[in-house]
Amino acid sequence: MNLIAFLLRSSGRLMAIAILTGFFSGASSAGLIALISWSLASNPLTAGRTLAIGFLGLVGIVLLTDMTARMSLIRLSQEAVFRLQLRLSRQILASELSHLEQLGASRLLATLTEDVLTISNAVFILPFLFINLAIVAGCFVYITWLSWQVLLIILGLFALAMGSCQVFLRRGRRMLALAREERDRLFQHFQTITDGVKELKLHYWRRQDFLQQDLRVTADQFRRYNTIGLSLYAVNESIGKFLFFFAIGLVLFFIPHIIAIDTRTLAGYVLTFTYLIGPMDNIVSKLPILSKADIALQNIDALGLLLNNRAEATVVPKAIDPVWKSLELTGVTHTYLSGQDETYFTLGPIDLTLKPGELVFIVGGNGSGKSTLAKLITGLYVPETGEICLNQQPITAENREWYRQHFSVVFADFHLFEQLLGFNNPELDRQAQAYLHLLQLDRKVTVESGKLSTTALSQGQRKRLALLTSYLEDRPIYLFDEWAADQDPVFKQLFYTQLLPQLRDRGKTVLVITHDDHYFHLADRMIKLNYGQIEFDHVQSHP
């Protein structure tokens, strides 16, 4: 039912067309069964021509309505999945970064891939499912027309069987839901394989423990729940087949002894039930797919609710102010769960003022809060207490998007796009090529129509490509998080002694998170963090 409601929300009109034409198709199919049954019991010499015309007419109606229903549902289902993918992506991008980090990349990835694919598979079979349901409904109408007493007996039998089958269906659905929960953990382990492959290959016993204690246990649970759930649905499907043959035997060998029934009616029943075996088998066999889709929709709705609860205001930001005077953090704090010892760590309260044309180094030990401070300064984290002001204008939910546009950032865990997105610049290729020459990448990478020829480079060279994007953005404030960590000694020196001072001399404020103490003397200002607090903040004098 969740799947039907999902499609109705997408397009009620197309859904109505599909259902209406589907039932016409089912009624016409039932009419064909009735006509075939009638022709078998009639004299072909007297009724053959009339029945042939009726047969051709019904075949034409079945063909037309079947095609219309299938095409309408295919169009509807693909449109619904398309909108779902975009909606989920927008919700994720609109949610607070700290909230996304708490949810975890594995859960988000599982929802975007596994759940959406499950729903896509389910909506793909819906056209065939609705056609089969319509055929079943039409056939039951024909059975009712033959003899309503026999129909009541058959319906009583089916009601008894469905009541007993509900036990299998409920437990099967519960097992599939548990399998879906294990899928999240399995995705997390798969991510560990891709992210930690070097560490796993270098340590044999770590690799074996991971395979046996983490991956194998989770995969085994996933397999067990799926096997039990699908087996219960298989039992239910087998019971359904048995019931059809039992119903045929009931009509042939039992009902004629308690109800007067002629040969024509008996033949009609047997022919109808025999024909119904195919559609009913198709319906029952698709129940596991529909159950998985229902569970996937519940997961997506639950995730969407979590994302919406921490959604940020989505407004088109106004133009940034390239001439600014001060950026102030007053009493700013942020608390998060430390991954090292599973304890809560609080950064702040931070009191900090930044000015244009400064080259500021942010230093401190691992876990001192440098990256968290960077995310607070750039507006990616929302302060739990305190206030951030740009030109004495407080940053709130309404203008945070505008505030973020003042920053160009290369984080330590940066992502490199294969295309230069977000630029409306006819000179983009020429400017990018000039920066590639400056960054000593022009022999490895070219730019054509904003697309990089390759990103398959060393980590240090990939960081230079990220720096290329920052140069092209040309924003008032730059922030680099351990940017030079992967550079060779020659380019590291170039970065500190030439590139950073050049940005500062252009009036940019440059914030650099670094451990390179050999270059600390080049900073205009040093800020040291220690256990979430600013230990010292002083301006350095240069000869």
N, C-alpha and C positions, 0 to 999 in steps of 0.2 A: 504493500500500500504506500510506503514511503516513496518507492520508485514511481508509482503512478502520480502521486502528488507532486513529485519533482518535475515530471513531464508536463503536468497540467499548469504548473507555475511558468514553465518555459513558453508554452503556447497552447492555451485552451482551445483555440479554434482548430488548429491542426489535429489536436487530440480528438476533438468531437468528430471531425471528418473521418479520421481513421477508425474510430469505434463504430460510427454509423455505417460506413461502407463495409467494415469487417463483419458486422452482423448481417448485412445484406448478403455478403458472400457466404456466410454460414447458413443463412436461411435458404439460399439458392442451392447450396450443396445438399442440404437436407431435402430440398425439393427434388433434386436429381435422384437421391436414394428412393424417395417415394415413387417417382416416375419409373425408375428401373424395377422396383418391386411390383408396381401396377402392370407394367408391360410383361413381366414374367408370368403373371396370373391371367393375362388377357389373350384374346385371339389376335395374333399378329396381322391376320388378313383384314380384320375390320377396324382395328385401332392403331395399326402400325403407322399410318401417315400422320395422324394427329399427334401421336406420342413422339414421333420423330421431330415434328416441328417444335413441340414443347421442349424436347430434349436439347435441340440446337439453341433455342432461346435461353434456356437456363444455363447452358454452357457458356454462352456469350456474356450473360450477367455475372456468372462466377468469375470469368476471366477479367472483366472490366472492374468489378468491385474489389477483387483480390489485388490487382495491380495498383488500384488507387489507395487501398488501405496500406499496402506494403510501402509504397513510395512516400505516403504522408508520414508514416511512422519512422521510416529511415531518415527523412528530412528532419523530422522533429527530434529524434534521438541524437543525431549528429549535432544539431544546433544546440541542444541542451548540454551535451558534453563540452562543446566549444565554450559556451557561456560559463560552465562550471570551472573549467581550467582557468579562464581569465579572472573569474571572481575570486578563486582561491589565491591566485598570484597577486592580485591587487590587495587582498586582505593581509597576506603575509608582508608585502612591502609597506603597507600602511600601519602595521603594528609596531609598537615600541621595540627597539633593538634588545633591550634587557629582557623583555618578555619572550622574544624569539629565542634568545640564548637559553632561557629556562626551559622552554618547550623542547629544545634539542633539534639538531639538524636531522637526525634519523627519523624522528616522528614527522617532521615536515616533508621530508623526502618520500617516506612511505605513503603519506596521504596524497601527494602530488602524482606519484607514479602508480603504486599498487591500488589504492582506492579508486582513483580516477579510471584506471584500466579495468578494474572490476565492474564499475558502473557502465563503462563503454561496452564491455562484453554483454552485459545484461540488456542494455537498450538495443543492442544489435539483434538480439533474439526476440525482442518484443513484437515486431511485426508478425513473425511466425506464431508467436504465442497467442496474440489476439485473434488471428485467423483461426487457429485451432479451437480457441474458446468459443468463437462464433459458430464454428461447425458443430461443436458439442451442443451448444444452446439450440441450434436449428434442429439437430437430430432429436433432442429431447422434446421439442415441440411436435415433431412428427410422431414420436412414440406416444405422446399425449393424445394426439388425434386418432391413433390406432386403437388405444384402450387406456383410459385413465386409471382403471383398476390395476392393470399390470404396472403402470408407471408408479403408482403408490407403493407397490410391493418392492419394485426395484429401488426406489428412493429410500425406503426404509432400510434396505440392505446396505445401500451406500452410506447412509447416515451412521449406521452401526460401525461400518468399516472405517469411515473417516474419524469417528470418535476414538477408535483404537489406534489409528495412525497418528493422531495428534501427539501421542506420547513420543513416538519416534521423531516427529517433526520438531517438537520443542527441544528435545535433547540434542538432536542434530544441529539445530540452529545455535544452541548454547556452545557446542563443541567448535563450530566454525567461528563464533565470536572469540573464544579463547585462542584459537589458531591465529586470528587477526592480531590479538595482543602480542603473541609471540613473534609475529612478523615484524613489529616495531623493534624488538630486541635483536632479531636476526639482521635487520638493516643496520643496526648499530655495530654489530660484529663485522658485517661486510665493509662498513666504513673504516673499521679498525684495520682490516686487511689492506685496504688501499692506502690509508694514511700511514700505517705503521709497518709497511712491508719490509723496510730496511732493518728496523729494530727486530722484527720477528725472524728475519733470515740470519741475523748476526748472533742470535741466542737460541740454541737448539731447544733447551728445556723451557724457555719462555714460550716458544712456538708450540711445543707439545702441550703445555698447560693451557694455552689459549684454545688450541684445537679441541682438547678433550674436556676441559672444564667449562669453557664459555660457548664456543661455536657448536660443538657436538650436543651439549645438553639442550641448548635453545632449539637447534634444528630438530632434535629428537622429539621435543615437546610439540613443536609445530607439526611435525609429521604425525604424531600420535593423535593430536586433536583433529587434524584434517582427516585422517583415516577413519576415526570413529564417526565423525560427523557425516562424511560422505557415505560410509557404510550404512548408517541409519537411514539416509535418504534412499540408498539402493534397496534396502529391505522394504521401505515404503513403496518404491516403484514396483518391486516384485509382487507385493500384496495387491497393488492396483491391477496388474496383469491377471493375477489369479481371480480377482473379483469379476473381471469381464468374462472370462471363460465360465466362471461359476454362474453369472447372470444368464449367459447363453444356455447353459445346461438347465437352469431353473425354468427358463421359458420353454425349452424343448420337452423336458421330462416331468416337470412338477405342476406348473401353472395350468396346462390343459386339463388336469384332473380336478381342479377346483373352480376354474372359470371356463365358460364356453368360449372357445376361440377358434376361428376358422383358419383354413390353410393359408389364405392370402395374408391375414394379419400375422400369423406365425412366421411366415417367410419374411415379412417386412421387419419384424423384430430381429430375427437372426441376421438378416442382411445389414440392418442399422448397427447392431452391436458389433458385428464383424468389422464394419467400416470405422466404428468409433475407436477401435483398438489403437490405430495409428495416431490420431490426434491426441487421445488421452495419454498415450505413452510419451509423446512429445512434450506435453504439458508437465507431466510428473518428472520427466528426466531433466527439465530445466529448473526445478525447484531449488537445487543447491546453488545454481548461478544467481537466482533471484534472492536467495537468502544472503549470499555473500554481498550482493549489491545493496541490500537493505542495511546490512551491518556497515558497509563502507559509507553509505549516506549518513548513518548515525555518527560515525567517526568524523566525517566532514562537517556535519552540523555542529558537533561538539567542539571541533577545532575552530570553526568559524565563530562560534560564540565566545571562545577564549580570546580569539584575535580581536573581535569587535569590542570586547571589554577593555582592551588596552590599545584601541585604535587611536591614531593621531589625526588631527585635522588635515583633511586633504584639500588644500586650496592652492591655486596657481600663485606662486610667489611674485611679488612685485620686484622691480629691478633693484639690484643691490646698490649700496652706497659705496663706491670705490674710495671715497674720501671719508675716512672715519677717524675718530680722535681717541677713543678708549674702549677697551673691553674689560669689564669688571666682573669678577666672581666674588660674592660676598656670602660668607657662611655656608658654602655649598658642601653637601655631603652626599655620599652614595654608598649603600651597603649591598654586598653580594656574597654568595657562597664561595669560599675559597676551594679550588679543586685539589689543593695539596693535602689538607688535613680535614676537609669537610666541616670547616668552621666559618662563621660569618665574619667578614672583614669590612671595616668601615673606612672609607676615604674621607678625610676632612674632620672638622670644617675647614674649607679652603677659602682664604682671602687672597685674591690675586688680581693685579691690574696689568694689562698689556697695552702697548702703544704701537703706532705704526713705525716701520723702519727699524725694528729690533731683530737681532739674531739671538734667540733664546735657546739655551741648552737645558733640557730637563733630564736630570740624572738621578740615580738611586739604585739600590739593589733589586734583585728579582723579587717580585711580590710586593714592592713598595707602593704600587698604585699608579705607576706612570701611564700605562695604557688606559686605565680607567679615567684618569685625569684628562687624557687626550679626548676620550669619548664624551666627557662632560663639556669640555671647552668647545668641541665641534657641534654640540647639540644632539649627538646620537644617544646619549643618556640624559634622562630628565632628572634634575636634582631632587632628592627626597626632601631636603630642607635648603634654605638659602635662595639666592637669586643671582641670575646672570643678566647683565645689562650691556647693550651695545650702544654707545653714544648716549648713555643714561636712559635708554629705552629698555624696560624690562622684557625679557624673552619669555613668552607664554605659549600656550598651545596654538594660539591664533597666528603667531608670527615666527614659530620655530622653523618652519620650512624655509621662510625667507632668510632667517639667520644662518642656516646651514649653507646657503649658497655663497657665503663669504669665504668658505674654506675649500682648499684643495689639499687632499690628504693621500699619503701613501702609507698604509698600515703595514705592520710586519707580516700579517696574514692576508695581504692584498689579493684582489682578483683582477686578472688581466683580460679585458675584453678583446676579441679579435677584430672588432670594428670600432672606429672612433665615433661613439654615439653621443648625441646631445649637442652637437655643434651645428650652427647655421652660418657657415663661413665659406664663401666661394674660394678663398685662398687656403683652405685647410690642407690640401695635399702639399702645396709648396712650403707652407710653414712647418708642417710635420717633417718634411724631408730635410729642412734646415736644422731642426732640432735633432733629427737622427744623426746628422753629421756631427753636431756638437757632442752628442752622447756616444760617438764612435760606434754607431750601429748601422750606418748607411750602406756598408758592404754586406750586411746580413739581412736587412729588412727594407722593404720599400712600401710606399703607401699609394694606393690607387682608389679613387672615389671613397676615401675614408676608411678603406679596409687594409689592414696590415697583411703583408704577404706571408708572414709566419709568426708564430709565438713559441715555436719549439726551440727554445734557447736555454742557456744555463740560467740558474736562479738569479745571478747577478745581472745578466743581460735582460731578463724579464723585468727586474726592478727598474732598469733604465727605461724600458718601454712604459712602465707605470709613471715614471717621472716625466716622460714625453707628454702623457695625457695631462699631467699637472701643469706643465708649461703652457699647453694649448688652452687650458681653462683660464689662465691669467686672472686668478682671484686675489683679493687683498691679503689673505692670510694663508700661509703654507704650513703644513705639519708633516713631518717625516718621522716614522716610528722605526728605529733601528734600520734605517734605509741602507747604510753603508756596511752592514754586517756581512753581506755576501759579495762585496766588491773586492777586486784585486787591489794590492797596495797602491798602484799608480792611479787608478780611477778613484779610490777612496780619498787620496790626497787632493785630486782635482775637485771632488765633491765639496770637501771642507774648505779648501783654500780659494776656489774660484766660483763654483756654482752657487753656493750659499751666500757669499758676500755680494755676488751680482744681483741676486734676488732682493737682498736687503737694500742695496743701493738703488733699486728701482722703486723703493718705498714700500716693499712688501714686509709684513711681519712673518718671520720664519721661526717656527718652533721645531726643535730637533730633540727627539728622545734618543739618547746615545750612551754607549759605554766606552767610547774611544777617548780615553783621558789624554792621549797625545795631542788632541785638538781642542781641549777645553779652553785654552787661552784665546782661541779665535772668537769665542762668544762675547756678545755685548753684555750678556746677563746669564747668570747661572741660578737654576732653581733645583734644589736637591730635596727629594722626597725620602722619608724614612717612616715605615710602618703607617702609611696613609696620611702623614703630616708633612707640611713643608718645614724641613729642618733649617734651611737658610735660603734666602733669595737676595742676591746682591748683584749690583752692576759692576762690571769689570772695566778697569781703565786700560786703554791701549796706548802704546807709545806713539 
